[in-house]
Amino acid sequence: MTSAAYLRWPKAPIPYYINTGSGGFPAEIT
């Protein structure tokens, strides 16, 4: 997982990261 992207959105719930693989977050997050 890209910790950089994760730290940029610390308030977003985990499902949000998973569902936005192609919505602004690196595919590595999914």
N, C-alpha and C positions, 0 to 999 in steps of 0.2 A: 504494500500500500504506500502511496506517496504521502509521507507524513507532512510535507509542506502544504499540500492541498487540504489535508485534514486539519491542520492548525489554522488555516485561513478561515475555516467555517466550524469552529468548536461548538457552536450553539445548535447546529443542525443535527437532528436525530439520525441514528445509524441507517434506518430505512431510506432516509432522504439521500444519503450518499449512494446507496445501492441502486436506487431508482433513477439517479441522474448521471449514470456512467457516461452518457453522451449529451448531457445537459449542462456542461460547464466544468465537470470534474473529469480527471484522467480515468481512462478505462481501468487502470490498476486498482482503483478504489472498489470497483464492483467485485 
